[in-house]
Amino acid sequence: MIIRPRGEDIKIIGYYLGKIILGLAFIMVVPIGVSLIFGETNPLFDFLIAFEISLAFGIILTWICKTEKDLSWMQGMIVVSLSWIVATLLGALPFYLSGHWQSYLDACFDAMSGFATTGLALVQDLDHLSYAHNFWRHLIMFVGGQGIVIVALSFLVKGFSGAFKMYMGEARDERIMPNVIHSSRFIWLVSIVYLLLGTVVLGLTGMMLGMKPLNAFFHGACIFMAAFDTGGFAPQSQNILYYHSFAFEIITIIIMVLGALNFKLHYHLWMGNRKEVLRNIETKALFFSVVVTFSVVAVGLLQAGVYPGAMTLLRKGFYQLISGHTGTGFQTVYAMQFKNDWSQLSTVGLICAMGLGGAVCSTTGAIKMLRVGIVWKALLEDVKRIILPERAVVVQKFHHVKEVFLEDKQVRSALLVTLIYLGLYCFGALVGMFLGYPFLDSLFESTSAAANVGLSCGITNSAMPGVLKVTYMLQMWAGRLEFMSIFTLIGFFVALCKGK
């Protein structure tokens, strides 16, 4: 028998959802400040309107649903899944008011793409977008990379039990510290320190390229937020190609790799345990995966004769590969070049890289390297059991911050999530093919959306069917939260309708 949720459940969910909305409202103060600095009047009013609506919505929700009770597992998961939908709807308001998006759906698409750190965009005339709106595009990527719920855990939520459930619901598989609130604050500390350093480095590089100081540091801050949070938005329509700088590309590669690493690994690096980088199963898996997938991409590009020189192959082929594998989505080629210039072999190599992703508890999406490493270890264990005598005791272990013995439940979990991701990639590809797009192009764009990458072969634009826009939005949402909290939300609504 399905039990119908109680009114108290809805009240608790509403209260904590209101807290997250309040956090989102206060984040909108930042672009308001940017619009004042650059003297932009219309953008100022766009963000003031969005701020007031978000603030009012958050205050009313927390007042109506006020409670002292902590979250249960079900409630925590539902708060997480709903918070991303509400953040998308409210975060899209200043976009839509700017007039640079053809519809509110397009504005919601870019808001979801930003919060989910995907990078697919439907914005019109990006090169003339205001500083405030452009900064907001990258700021929501910075917030989404750390996690919308992380904002609430860091500053607005006091209960440890409910905090842990929300933390896990946002696809944070690991605690960096015993206390999840301290873990959340450490994530923000790391991100802000890197933001300051990265903005300075990129800003100085921009000045060396001839940009004016204020503009250079604005671009530096935006590019860092998108690179570290493995997003893919850029202040100009040409993306990273706009800068025409090898130094800029090298710096962004370093930042992208940093963003794809586990925050727990960052913690150990900050504590001086640098050997962990070489021993960790995730970094090993990432290294081998990059080598294999780039080999496929390079062979495909060399066969096609697109980039004959080693430097060109590095700047075009390897850069796109790292951008795709880390889930960033920065491009130094035009979208149509994937379709017209890249061979099918190189495109397949890039799709595989996008589908695998970076580390767990990082800003990246997709299957992730820990799961890839666990599945590989499980395969080796089964091979050993076949080869060795029947009486032999086969024990497999891996190093992930500490020595961990491989268990069946770990393998089952890794395989289950992997299969769901593969199903999600195929689902989007089938929708694209149903609407008339070629198979490989559909699979490329679907994997990019579901793995929260942002690379595009030209399908994503404001003229594509609304069904495909909604499909990609759902893929970005599901891929970022890694399914469990979404399945809980679906179960909640089923129980609400059919429960007794």
C-alpha positions as CSV (number, residue, x, y, z in Angstrom):
1,M,0.0,0.0,0.0
2,I,1.3,3.5,-0.9
3,I,1.0,5.9,2.0
4,R,-0.1,9.5,1.0
5,P,2.3,12.2,2.3
6,R,1.0,14.2,5.2
7,G,0.4,17.9,5.3
8,E,3.3,18.1,7.7
9,D,5.6,16.7,5.0
10,I,4.6,19.4,2.6
11,K,5.1,22.0,5.3
12,I,8.6,20.9,6.1
13,I,9.5,20.7,2.4
14,G,8.1,24.2,1.8
15,Y,10.0,25.7,4.7
16,Y,13.4,24.5,3.6
17,L,12.6,25.3,0.0
18,G,11.9,28.8,1.1
19,K,15.3,29.0,2.7
20,I,17.0,28.1,-0.5
21,I,14.9,30.7,-2.4
22,L,16.0,33.3,0.1
23,G,19.6,32.3,-0.6
24,L,19.1,32.7,-4.3
25,A,17.5,36.1,-3.8
26,F,20.5,37.4,-1.9
27,I,22.8,36.1,-4.7
28,M,21.0,38.4,-7.1
29,V,22.5,41.4,-5.1
30,V,25.8,40.7,-6.9
31,P,24.6,41.5,-10.5
32,I,22.7,44.5,-9.0
33,G,26.1,45.7,-7.8
34,V,27.7,44.9,-11.2
35,S,25.0,47.0,-13.0
36,L,25.7,49.9,-10.6
37,I,29.5,49.7,-11.3
38,F,29.0,49.8,-15.1
39,G,26.1,52.3,-15.0
40,E,23.5,50.0,-16.6
41,T,20.0,51.2,-15.8
42,N,17.7,48.7,-17.5
43,P,19.7,45.7,-16.2
44,L,19.5,47.2,-12.7
45,F,15.7,47.2,-12.8
46,D,15.6,43.6,-14.3
47,F,17.5,42.3,-11.3
48,L,15.6,44.4,-8.8
49,I,12.4,43.0,-10.1
50,A,13.7,39.4,-10.0
51,F,15.2,40.0,-6.5
52,E,11.9,41.3,-5.1
53,I,9.9,38.4,-6.6
54,S,12.4,35.9,-5.2
55,L,12.6,37.5,-1.8
56,A,8.9,37.8,-1.5
57,F,8.4,34.2,-2.6
58,G,11.0,33.0,-0.1
59,I,9.7,35.0,2.8
60,I,6.1,33.9,2.2
61,L,7.0,30.3,1.9
62,T,9.1,30.2,5.1
63,W,6.4,32.1,7.0
64,I,3.5,29.9,5.9
65,C,5.5,26.7,6.3
66,K,7.5,27.7,9.4
67,T,8.6,24.6,11.4
68,E,11.3,23.5,13.8
69,K,11.4,20.0,12.6
70,D,14.3,18.5,10.7
71,L,14.2,16.9,7.3
72,S,13.7,13.2,6.7
73,W,15.5,11.4,3.8
74,M,12.4,11.7,1.6
75,Q,11.9,15.4,2.4
76,G,15.5,16.3,1.9
77,M,15.6,14.6,-1.5
78,I,12.5,16.4,-2.6
79,V,13.8,19.8,-1.4
80,V,16.9,19.3,-3.5
81,S,15.1,18.3,-6.7
82,L,12.5,21.1,-6.4
83,S,15.1,23.7,-5.5
84,W,16.8,23.3,-8.9
85,I,13.4,23.8,-10.7
86,V,12.5,26.8,-8.7
87,A,16.0,28.3,-9.1
88,T,15.7,27.9,-12.9
89,L,12.3,29.6,-13.0
90,L,13.4,32.5,-10.8
91,G,17.0,32.7,-12.2
92,A,15.5,33.0,-15.7
93,L,13.5,36.2,-14.9
94,P,16.3,38.7,-15.5
95,F,17.3,36.9,-18.6
96,Y,13.8,37.2,-20.1
97,L,13.4,40.8,-19.0
98,S,16.6,41.7,-20.9
99,G,15.1,41.0,-24.3
100,H,18.0,38.8,-25.4
101,W,16.0,35.6,-25.1
102,Q,13.2,35.0,-27.6
103,S,10.9,33.4,-25.0
104,Y,10.7,32.6,-21.3
105,L,11.3,28.9,-22.2
106,D,14.6,29.9,-23.8
107,A,15.5,31.9,-20.7
108,C,14.7,28.9,-18.5
109,F,16.8,26.7,-20.8
110,D,19.9,29.0,-20.2
111,A,19.1,29.3,-16.5
112,M,19.0,25.5,-16.2
113,S,22.1,25.2,-18.3
114,G,23.9,27.6,-16.0
115,F,22.8,26.1,-12.7
116,A,23.5,22.6,-14.0
117,T,27.0,23.8,-15.3
118,T,26.2,22.6,-18.8
119,G,26.9,25.6,-21.0
120,L,24.4,25.0,-23.9
121,A,22.9,28.4,-24.7
122,L,20.0,30.0,-26.6
123,V,20.9,33.7,-25.9
124,Q,20.6,36.1,-28.8
125,D,23.2,38.7,-29.6
126,L,25.5,37.7,-26.8
127,D,28.2,40.1,-27.8
128,H,25.9,43.0,-26.9
129,L,24.5,41.6,-23.7
130,S,24.9,43.8,-20.6
131,Y,27.7,43.3,-18.1
132,A,25.2,42.5,-15.4
133,H,23.3,39.8,-17.3
134,N,26.5,38.3,-18.6
135,F,27.9,38.2,-15.1
136,W,24.7,36.5,-13.9
137,R,25.1,33.8,-16.5
138,H,28.5,32.9,-15.0
139,L,27.5,33.5,-11.4
140,I,24.7,30.9,-11.5
141,M,27.2,28.5,-13.0
142,F,29.5,29.2,-10.0
143,V,26.6,28.7,-7.6
144,G,25.4,25.6,-9.5
145,G,28.9,24.0,-9.6
146,Q,29.2,24.2,-5.8
147,G,25.5,23.3,-5.5
148,I,22.5,25.4,-4.9
149,V,21.8,23.5,-1.6
150,I,25.4,24.2,-0.5
151,V,24.5,27.9,-0.2
152,A,21.7,27.0,2.2
153,L,23.9,24.5,4.1
154,S,26.7,27.1,4.5
155,F,24.6,30.0,5.8
156,L,20.9,29.2,6.3
157,V,20.5,25.7,7.7
158,K,21.4,24.7,11.2
159,G,20.2,21.1,11.7
160,F,23.0,18.6,11.0
161,S,20.6,15.7,10.2
162,G,18.6,17.6,7.6
163,A,21.7,19.2,6.2
164,F,23.3,15.8,5.5
165,K,20.2,14.6,3.6
166,M,20.1,17.6,1.4
167,Y,23.9,17.4,0.9
168,M,23.6,13.8,-0.3
169,G,20.6,14.6,-2.4
170,E,22.6,17.0,-4.5
171,A,24.8,14.2,-5.8
172,R,27.5,14.8,-3.2
173,D,28.6,11.2,-2.6
174,E,31.2,12.0,0.0
175,R,31.7,14.2,3.0
176,I,35.0,16.2,3.1
177,M,34.7,16.7,6.9
178,P,32.7,14.8,9.5
179,N,30.2,17.7,9.6
180,V,28.5,18.4,6.2
181,I,28.0,22.1,7.1
182,H,31.7,22.4,7.6
183,S,32.2,20.4,4.3
184,S,29.9,22.9,2.5
185,R,31.9,25.9,3.9
186,F,35.2,24.3,2.9
187,I,33.8,23.9,-0.7
188,W,33.0,27.6,-0.8
189,L,36.4,28.5,0.7
190,V,38.3,26.5,-1.9
191,S,36.1,28.0,-4.7
192,I,36.5,31.6,-3.6
193,V,40.2,31.3,-3.1
194,Y,40.6,29.8,-6.5
195,L,38.3,32.4,-7.9
196,L,40.4,35.3,-6.7
197,L,43.7,33.7,-8.0
198,G,42.2,32.6,-11.3
199,T,40.6,36.0,-11.9
200,V,44.0,37.7,-11.4
201,V,45.8,35.3,-13.7
202,L,43.2,35.5,-16.4
203,G,42.8,39.2,-16.0
204,L,46.5,39.9,-16.4
205,T,46.6,37.6,-19.4
206,G,43.7,39.5,-20.9
207,M,45.6,42.8,-20.4
208,M,48.6,41.3,-22.1
209,L,46.3,40.6,-25.1
210,G,45.4,44.2,-25.2
211,M,42.1,44.3,-23.3
212,K,41.4,47.3,-21.0
213,P,42.0,46.4,-17.3
214,L,38.3,46.5,-16.1
215,N,37.2,44.5,-19.1
216,A,40.1,42.1,-18.8
217,F,39.3,41.3,-15.1
218,F,35.6,41.0,-15.9
219,H,36.3,38.4,-18.5
220,G,38.8,36.8,-16.2
221,A,36.2,36.4,-13.4
222,C,33.5,35.0,-15.9
223,I,35.9,32.6,-17.6
224,F,37.2,31.3,-14.3
225,M,33.7,30.7,-12.9
226,A,32.8,28.8,-16.1
227,A,36.1,26.8,-16.2
228,F,36.4,25.8,-12.6
229,D,32.7,24.9,-12.4
230,T,33.1,23.0,-15.6
231,G,30.3,25.0,-17.3
232,G,31.1,26.5,-20.7
233,F,29.5,29.9,-20.9
234,A,31.7,32.7,-22.1
235,P,31.2,36.5,-22.3
236,Q,31.5,36.4,-26.1
237,S,29.7,34.4,-28.8
238,Q,33.0,33.0,-30.1
239,N,33.7,31.4,-26.7
240,I,37.4,30.8,-26.0
241,L,38.2,31.3,-29.7
242,Y,37.5,35.0,-29.1
243,Y,40.9,35.4,-27.3
244,H,43.1,33.7,-29.9
245,S,45.7,33.0,-27.2
246,F,47.6,29.8,-26.6
247,A,48.5,31.0,-23.0
248,F,44.8,31.6,-22.3
249,E,44.0,28.1,-23.5
250,I,46.7,26.5,-21.3
251,I,45.4,28.4,-18.2
252,T,41.8,27.4,-18.8
253,I,42.9,23.7,-19.3
254,I,44.5,23.9,-15.8
255,I,41.4,25.4,-14.3
256,M,39.1,22.9,-16.0
257,V,41.2,20.0,-14.6
258,L,41.1,21.5,-11.1
259,G,37.3,21.8,-11.4
260,A,37.0,18.2,-12.4
261,L,38.8,16.9,-9.3
262,N,37.1,15.8,-6.1
263,F,36.8,18.5,-3.4
264,K,38.0,15.9,-1.0
265,L,41.2,15.6,-3.0
266,H,41.5,19.4,-2.9
267,Y,41.2,19.2,0.9
268,H,44.1,16.7,1.1
269,L,46.2,18.9,-1.3
270,W,45.6,21.9,1.0
271,M,46.6,19.8,3.9
272,G,49.9,18.9,2.2
273,N,49.1,15.4,1.2
274,R,50.2,15.8,-2.5
275,K,50.9,12.0,-3.0
276,E,47.2,11.4,-2.9
277,V,46.9,12.8,-6.5
278,L,49.1,10.0,-7.8
279,R,47.6,7.3,-5.7
280,N,43.9,8.1,-6.0
281,I,41.8,5.8,-8.2
282,E,39.9,8.7,-9.7
283,T,43.0,10.6,-10.9
284,K,44.5,7.4,-12.3
285,A,41.2,6.6,-14.1
286,L,41.0,10.2,-15.4
287,F,44.6,10.0,-16.8
288,F,44.1,6.7,-18.6
289,S,40.7,7.8,-19.9
290,V,42.1,11.0,-21.3
291,V,44.9,9.1,-23.0
292,V,42.6,6.5,-24.6
293,T,39.9,9.0,-25.7
294,F,42.4,11.5,-27.1
295,S,44.1,8.7,-29.0
296,V,40.8,8.0,-30.7
297,V,40.2,11.6,-31.4
298,A,43.7,12.2,-32.7
299,V,43.6,9.2,-35.1
300,G,40.2,10.4,-36.4
301,L,41.5,13.9,-37.0
302,L,44.7,12.8,-38.6
303,Q,42.8,10.4,-40.9
304,A,40.5,13.3,-41.9
305,G,43.5,15.6,-42.4
306,V,41.8,18.4,-40.5
307,Y,44.7,19.5,-38.3
308,P,48.0,18.2,-39.8
309,G,50.3,20.1,-37.4
310,A,51.1,19.0,-33.9
311,M,50.4,22.4,-32.4
312,T,47.1,22.8,-34.2
313,L,46.1,19.3,-33.2
314,L,46.8,20.2,-29.6
315,R,44.9,23.5,-29.7
316,K,41.9,22.1,-31.5
317,G,41.8,18.4,-30.8
318,F,43.2,18.1,-27.3
319,Y,41.6,21.3,-26.0
320,Q,38.1,20.1,-27.1
321,L,38.8,16.6,-25.6
322,I,39.8,18.1,-22.2
323,S,36.9,20.5,-22.3
324,G,34.5,17.6,-23.0
325,H,36.0,15.1,-20.5
326,T,36.0,17.6,-17.7
327,G,32.4,18.5,-18.6
328,T,33.3,22.2,-19.2
329,G,32.2,22.8,-22.8
330,F,34.6,25.5,-23.8
331,Q,35.2,25.5,-27.6
332,T,38.1,26.8,-29.8
333,V,36.2,25.6,-32.9
334,Y,32.8,26.6,-34.2
335,A,29.9,24.3,-33.5
336,M,29.4,23.3,-37.2
337,Q,33.1,22.2,-37.5
338,F,32.3,19.2,-35.4
339,K,29.8,18.2,-38.0
340,N,31.6,19.3,-41.2
341,D,35.3,18.9,-40.4
342,W,35.6,16.2,-37.7
343,S,35.5,12.6,-38.8
344,Q,33.0,10.2,-37.2
345,L,35.8,8.4,-35.4
346,S,37.0,11.6,-33.7
347,T,33.4,12.6,-32.9
348,V,32.8,9.2,-31.2
349,G,36.0,9.6,-29.2
350,L,34.8,13.0,-28.0
351,I,31.3,11.7,-27.2
352,C,32.9,8.9,-25.0
353,A,35.0,11.5,-23.2
354,M,31.9,13.6,-22.5
355,G,29.9,10.6,-21.3
356,L,32.6,9.6,-18.8
357,G,33.2,12.9,-17.0
358,G,35.4,13.8,-14.1
359,A,35.4,13.0,-10.3
360,V,32.6,12.5,-7.8
361,C,32.0,15.4,-5.4
362,S,33.4,17.8,-8.0
363,T,31.7,20.4,-10.2
364,T,31.5,18.0,-13.2
365,G,28.7,15.7,-14.4
366,A,28.4,12.4,-16.3
367,I,29.3,8.9,-15.1
368,K,32.4,9.9,-13.2
369,M,35.8,8.4,-12.8
370,L,35.3,6.7,-9.4
371,R,32.5,4.5,-10.9
372,V,34.6,3.8,-14.0
373,G,37.5,2.7,-11.7
374,I,35.2,0.5,-9.5
375,V,33.7,-1.3,-12.6
376,W,37.3,-1.9,-13.9
377,K,38.4,-3.3,-10.5
378,A,35.3,-5.5,-10.4
379,L,36.2,-6.8,-13.9
380,L,39.7,-7.6,-12.8
381,E,38.4,-9.4,-9.7
382,D,36.1,-11.6,-11.9
383,V,39.0,-12.4,-14.3
384,K,41.2,-13.4,-11.3
385,R,38.5,-15.7,-10.0
386,I,38.3,-17.5,-13.3
387,I,42.1,-17.8,-13.7
388,L,43.1,-18.7,-10.1
389,P,42.3,-22.1,-8.4
390,E,38.8,-22.4,-6.9
391,R,40.1,-22.4,-3.3
392,A,42.0,-19.1,-3.9
393,V,40.6,-16.1,-1.9
394,V,40.4,-13.1,-4.3
395,V,40.3,-9.7,-2.6
396,Q,40.3,-6.5,-4.6
397,K,40.9,-3.1,-3.2
398,F,41.5,0.4,-4.4
399,H,42.9,3.7,-3.0
400,H,40.5,6.6,-2.6
401,V,41.9,8.8,0.1
402,K,42.3,5.5,2.0
403,E,42.5,1.8,1.1
404,V,39.0,0.6,0.4
405,F,38.1,-3.1,-0.1
406,L,35.8,-3.6,-3.1
407,E,32.3,-4.8,-2.1
408,D,29.4,-6.0,-4.2
409,K,27.2,-3.1,-3.1
410,Q,29.8,-0.6,-4.5
411,V,29.9,-2.4,-7.8
412,R,26.1,-2.6,-8.0
413,S,25.7,1.1,-7.3
414,A,28.4,2.1,-9.9
415,L,26.9,-0.1,-12.6
416,L,23.4,1.0,-11.8
417,V,24.2,4.7,-12.2
418,T,26.3,4.0,-15.3
419,L,23.4,2.2,-16.9
420,I,21.0,5.0,-16.1
421,Y,23.3,7.6,-17.6
422,L,23.7,5.5,-20.8
423,G,19.9,5.3,-20.9
424,L,19.6,9.0,-20.5
425,Y,22.2,9.6,-23.3
426,C,20.2,7.3,-25.6
427,F,16.9,8.8,-24.7
428,G,17.9,12.3,-25.8
429,A,19.4,10.9,-29.0
430,L,16.2,9.1,-29.9
431,V,14.2,12.3,-29.3
432,G,16.6,14.2,-31.6
433,M,16.3,11.5,-34.3
434,F,12.5,11.5,-34.0
435,L,12.6,15.2,-34.8
436,G,14.7,14.6,-37.9
437,Y,18.3,15.1,-36.8
438,P,21.1,12.6,-37.8
439,F,22.0,9.9,-35.3
440,L,25.6,11.0,-34.5
441,D,24.6,14.6,-34.1
442,S,21.7,13.7,-31.9
443,L,23.9,11.5,-29.7
444,F,26.5,14.2,-29.4
445,E,24.1,16.9,-28.3
446,S,22.2,14.5,-26.0
447,T,25.4,13.3,-24.3
448,S,26.5,17.0,-23.9
449,A,23.2,17.9,-22.2
450,A,22.9,14.9,-20.0
451,A,26.5,14.9,-19.0
452,N,26.4,18.6,-18.3
453,V,29.1,19.4,-20.8
454,G,27.9,22.1,-23.2
455,L,29.8,21.3,-26.4
456,S,27.5,21.7,-29.4
457,C,27.6,20.4,-32.9
458,G,25.0,23.0,-34.0
459,I,21.6,21.5,-32.9
460,T,21.2,23.7,-29.9
461,N,19.8,27.0,-31.1
462,S,16.6,29.1,-30.4
463,A,15.0,27.6,-33.6
464,M,15.1,24.0,-32.4
465,P,11.7,22.5,-31.5
466,G,10.4,23.2,-28.0
467,V,10.1,19.5,-27.3
468,L,13.9,19.2,-27.7
469,K,14.5,22.2,-25.5
470,V,12.4,20.6,-22.7
471,T,14.2,17.3,-23.3
472,Y,17.6,18.8,-22.9
473,M,16.5,20.7,-19.8
474,L,15.3,17.5,-18.2
475,Q,18.5,15.8,-19.1
476,M,20.6,18.6,-17.6
477,W,18.5,18.5,-14.4
478,A,18.6,14.7,-14.1
479,G,22.3,14.4,-15.0
480,R,23.3,17.1,-12.5
481,L,21.4,15.5,-9.6
482,E,22.2,11.9,-10.5
483,F,18.7,10.7,-10.5
484,M,18.0,9.6,-6.9
485,S,16.4,12.8,-5.7
486,I,14.4,13.0,-8.9
487,F,13.1,9.5,-8.5
488,T,12.1,10.4,-5.0
489,L,10.2,13.5,-6.3
490,I,8.4,11.3,-8.8
491,G,7.5,8.8,-6.1
492,F,6.2,11.6,-3.9
493,F,3.8,12.9,-6.5
494,V,2.6,9.4,-7.2
495,A,2.0,8.9,-3.5
496,L,0.2,12.2,-3.4
497,C,-2.2,11.2,-6.1
498,K,-2.7,7.5,-5.4
499,G,-1.7,7.1,-1.7
500,K,-4.1,6.2,1.1
